[in-house]
Amino acid sequence: MYTYQQHNDLRTTLATHGDMPMGKWSLFQLAYEAERQSLSQTFDELTCLSVLPAMVPYEHQVNTARRVIQELHGRALLADEVGLGKTIEAGLVLKEYVLRGLVKKTLILVPASLVLQWTRELNEKFAIPAFAQRNAWSWTTYDILVASMDTTKREPHRTEVLSQEYDMVIVDEAHKLKNSKTRNWQLINQMRKKYLLLLTATPVQNDMKELYNLINLLRPGQLGNQTVFAKNHVQKNRQPKNPEILRSMVQEIMVRNQRKQSSIEFTTRNVEAITIELSQKERALYTEVTEFIREAYQKRKESHRSILSLITLQREICSSSYASMCTLETMMKDKRITIEEQLRLQELYHMAESIPSYSKVERVIELVQQIQDKVIIFTEYRATQDFLLYMLQQSGIKAVLFRGGYKRGKKDWMKDLFEHRAQVLIATEAGGEGINLQFCNQVINFDLPWNPMRIEQRIGRVHRLGQTRPVYIRNFSTLGTIEEHIVSLLQDKIHMFESVIGELDVILGPKSFENDLMETFMTSEGKDEISARLSALSRRVRSLDIERTSP
Amino acid sequence: MTETVQHNNLYDFCYRYFKHVGATILPSVTSTINVELPRDVDKELTDRPFYWMWIDAMNEMPPNTVLHLVFEGSDVQPKDPENPKPEMITPGCYRMQRILQSAKTRGMFAAAYEQAQILSPFALFIAKISFISDLRQDFLESYAIDLRDFQIYGNVMDDLFQRDLRDERPTAAQVLPIAINMDQLFHIVNQCIELDVQARDHSWAKEARNRLNSELKRLDVYYDSVLATSNLDAEQIASYAAERELRKAEIIWRTEPKVEVRLTQMALIYLAQKPRDR
């Protein structure tokens, strides 16, 4: 039933001592006590809790660690909502395995900006001797290593990592593994590992297949093969099918804590929509662009061409006309468009160019001056970001940028600058991930993502454990544009900002929100129809929510 | 580590450790230990191999290291300027691990005598038995073998700790001279442990074995169904096959029930009376 292994090192050691046991009885007693102290006495208890030097974990974190170890046997998807401390849970699990002598060699893969933070937390909070990966030697030099995913997947590191055997692998921000065609996913799939923890607050962003891909890394076949999964669990429109069955199967491998269930008190959130009137010139541009998009949308739908660039343009024009100029330019270069469209685009481009000042930007400067405290401004677009930086600097406001593409050192440096020198941090979506900015409590959403899963990631940067002040969230809403509808949908109808994303649900929620929205905007006649259809959409989301929270 | 290490026990353990390894304990206030380390102890408690390599090569005689250990319940602040580098000792901290490891190495073997006229020899063994699957449970067992008749007594440490055992042989004592065959003793104790292990409750192993089998079965079903899809090219088939082998190996590595036995300590003890099983 079990394999039996007997170690004979004591016999060998004794032989080197002349085959005669000699030594003090008092030391023998001490050694016996020392051995006793390092035993894993039971299968059931978490032994790490009594030895954590500088931390008392929350109850839900302890329960999660216990469940991962005892019920999920060390391979799990930790999908707590943002700000509940997935890092702590992973640390507890790791510490427990290390103490029990089950884990030595460990690799922790995180976004570049978090490498140092993870290393520090493991050392300080858990007394786990973790090191940050620095060069090609690190892989073999250290037992417990924290490395950036992007470095690890490149040569020569990749080959080195694949030649190791890891007792445990932890992947933070694991939604980067949602696509099984990517190098990220394949790296994790090919690694030899005993225990595996995947951490993400948003295991499903757009598509049910993302969840499938994550779970297949942990336990292939848990959801059947892809065809079976698609047949049993995915409806058209990427809606889940047989949600109850799916949920119970997913629960065998996933732990998800929600804020409203946990015992933690979070500070309050104050949400406000800031309405902005466009200037005449801006309004003219907006109307023209929207008109153009509507026409192109119908045509492309009929010819089954991608509508992605149209969605982008529609969203950019809401963000700032500056941002839309890039996309207009790219579209002009597309060889498939007609001369007529070409001329139309050129005209739009010139209109955008000639806009003298932006009402939204003026409002942002005004607000930042009023707040007189640290502010984070989120935008989806780099062009808007650059423009904002320029305009803030012109008004004498110190601001720094934060983007996904920054290297580890630069991200830390920017965060540091923001904390100590600057008043404003202007972040794009990708840059918002994985940094903790609890020292700031003011968030301005200059534009909103159409994907509700990503909104919580934004707010989670500041509204998390460790935030001591109430959090203020301001959503910019330009009157008479699609943005007005979006803000009202997310803020008033879905209550996106008061409660939390979990209720929109990981498992039930990944209806392709973006496409639904676009469809609504493009095919509705007039404001009232849009409103009505969005209400229907939000009811659908909320009814899923109720379905989910009822047992 | 477990609740057997209470915080104040740490102080007690460290104090006894330093005393018995011959370190000089300097005057200290409550719940702190100031201690001057002999060089051999220093090498075991601090991690600076290159320093020692240099010192030994150069024949240098640096002053002995002094540690300032602070335990829970002390009012010494770890950044007290009067006290140059006080060090907070908590369960599982780096220094504590080194101390435990040093104690284990130094106390691996012993010879001890009870204080009486007529003494008979016993071989005492300590064994660590581990039940391992994806979790682990350890047991520390003690066995004493009577060297005259090879009778084995189990669970003897509580009894022995209450006796007055000393390192020196009492001058007036008569010790029965007995030839000792070490290989034979190790063989006997190992056999005894194996029987002991067999007699225990192994529902844990059964459960792990069942889980392992069902996981392997699930993998088979999954990969068979994947490989049965018609539109795979040769490269994909090879990569799925490799993945399948890897996942299988991982599951066995993680789940397969194993019993690991390691003898950790051995002593020759001379007792006036047979040990009592608890």
Interface residues (C-beta under 8 A of the other chain):
Chain A: M1 Y2 T3 Y4 Q5 Q6 H7 N8 D9 L10 R11 T13 L14 A15 H17 D19 M20 P21 M22 G23 K24 W25 S26 L27 F28 Q29 L30 A31 Y32 E33 A34 E35 R36 Q37 S38 L39 S40 Q41 T42 F43 T47 S50 V51 P53 I69 Q70 H73 G74 R75 L99 R100 G101 L102 A127 P129 N189 Q190 R192 K193 K194 Y195 R219 P220 G221 Q222 G224 N225 T227 V228
Chain B: M1 T2 E3 T4 V5 F13 R16 Y17 H20 V21 T90 P91 G92 C93 Y94 L100 Q101 A103 K104 T105 R106 G107 M108 F109 A110 A111 A112 I126 K128 S130 F131 I132 D134 L135 R136 Q137 D138 F139 L140 M157 F161 L165 R166 D167 M182 D183 F186 N190 I193 E194 V197 H202 W204 A205 K206 R209 R211 R218 L219 V221 Y222 Y223 S225 V226 T229 E243 L246 R247 A249 E250 W253 R254 T255 E256 P257 K258 V259 E260 V261 R262 L263 T264 Q265 M266 A267 L268
